Amino acid sequence: MNLNPSAAQPTPWNGLRALPPAVVPAAVMWRQTVLIEAPDGRDESFSIGPDGYVWSYQIPSLGQGAGRLISTGLRARVFAVGRARAGMVVIAANEEGVQWVSESAGGGQRWCAPTAIDAPGLAAGTRIVRIATLGDEGHLFVGFLLRHVDATGQAHTRIMDGLWSDDALLMRNEPLHSGELLNFWIQSLGADAFG
């Protein structure tokens, strides 16, 4: 027998209510997920995690247990993944610049330590908004879509490219200005970015 009469009273129904903003979880947990076929033939996904770093997830082969989630050590706002001759390469950009990692040749670590690149063509105030890779006959080409706002407030969109040289990312000294290569990267990075 319940001796507390207030406990027996049902709570009035006020309809559905939205959670207070402080209770709502982050709108985006994982961003820019990319699925790529790894050199061993298995699918692998890459994504920017809730911590702002690029993570890889190796999807297991049939009959194996769970896959492996491994941090690349790259903090990123945007990134791209490509297959080079010696394995996978991840290139990432954030406010501090551009860094890359490649698969380590042994030693127990999946990825080498992040390496910053020197890109003299990136003027102060330039932001990398997209990165794309293209593998062709053993070569890995990298394209960067850049946005720059000049002193007058005018926004400019440009493209720079680079080449993976088996152990480093070599960047062009200045953005592309014209030619077939510029048109190729416009198509690869998305013509919508220029509209």
Secondary structure, DSSP 4 states (H G I P E B T S, - for coil): ----HHHHSPPPP----PPPTTTSPPS-SSEEEEEEE-TTS-EEEEEE-TTSEEEEEEPPPTT----EEEEEEEE-SEEEEEEETTEEEEEEEETTEEEEEEB-SSSS-SBPPPEE---TT--TTEEEEEEEEEEETTEEEEEEEEEEE-TTS-EEEEEEEEEE-SS-EEE-SS-B-SSHHHHHHHHHH-GGGG-
